[in-house]
Amino acid sequence: MIIDRLYEEVMKKGPICVGLDTRIEYISDDILNSEETIEEKIFKFNKRIIDETFDLTACYKLQIACYEAFGIEGLKAYSKTLKYIKEKGNIVIGDIKRGDISSTAKMYAKAHFEGDFEVDFITVNPYMGYDAISPYFEYLEKGNKGLFVLAKTSNESSKDFQELEVDDEPLYMKVSKEIEKWGEKYVGRNGFSLIGSVVGCTNPKEIVDISNTCKNTFFLIPGYGAQGGRGKGLSALFKNNMCGVVNSSRGIITSDNPREAVLEMKEDILKWLR
Ligand SMILES: O=C(O)c1cc(=O)[nH]c(=O)n1[C@@H]1O[C@H](COP(=O)(O)O)[C@@H](O)[C@H]1O
């Protein structure tokens, strides 16, 4: 199953996900001032980072908003980058955070698990409940696609709703337990489900509580670097098992030396486990 591949990549390379949230202001003048199209400029920027980091990175995550912002050209760059990552043999997450009624969710599933925007995993938003997520499940049956469902997000305002008490527990815990339940039939050989959760490393206590409650859940963990998350906050989570992959986007792709930035991030996380 793809979640086993991801876990095994994490065990081999470290729990690193490089976020290719590419913005024009990140692109160096030598690329920017060329005669090429926006598609080519964005792809060249991404390709340079992928070529420098693919042997250190368990997976890549592309925030589709950064590509949609450049219209068709941006989406062509999104598609070209996804294909290139797969050519390099790496795993790719489409960070699309979709959430809608079943008939619409079916179309989102087709759009992002097939064709030009096909990825290995996508992020989805569970605010609309089970029937907004279940239409993706048919793509999990073969074991080569997975979901990361928002549970306790990294942003400050996550507390507005996610920390509301529901039946004596915070909403994010109730949602996490539902995600674990949805994932029960998709558990791979390493004990993790194709349906994982998104929990920010800006919530170090909450992610340990969720992990202790939801044993089959593998985490996509944003919030490292630019949002203040650091390795120390992950030591309690990772000390028993590498049950997640940590994303850094701006922290890596705005660095003058992305490879060095990945190595520093990996050391910052692993040093607390020794
Ligand atoms: O689903 C996500 O990846 C996500 C969830 C969340 O709670 N917080 C969060 O920052 N993200 C995404 O993770 C990336 C974080 O970017 P950086 O702050 O630059 O590392 C962005 O693409 C966000 O959209």
The ligand as an ORCA input file, in Angstrom:
! r2SCAN-3c Opt
* xyz 0 1
  O      -2.936     20.566      4.748
  C      -1.828     21.163      4.949
  O      -0.777     20.774      4.441
  C      -1.804     22.229      5.988
  C      -2.577     22.058      7.140
  C      -2.364     22.913      8.235
  O      -2.943     22.756      9.301
  N      -1.430     23.899      8.130
  C      -0.713     24.119      6.992
  O       0.143     25.013      6.972
  N      -0.938     23.304      5.895
  C      -0.196     23.562      4.632
  O       1.180     23.295      4.830
  C       1.971     24.255      4.148
  C       2.758     25.033      5.181
  O       3.632     25.914      4.526
  P       4.894     26.547      5.332
  O       4.332     27.274      6.525
  O       5.523     27.474      4.313
  O       5.799     25.401      5.711
  C       1.007     25.115      3.315
  O       0.855     24.540      2.036
  C      -0.293     24.986      4.101
  O      -1.441     25.121      3.267
*
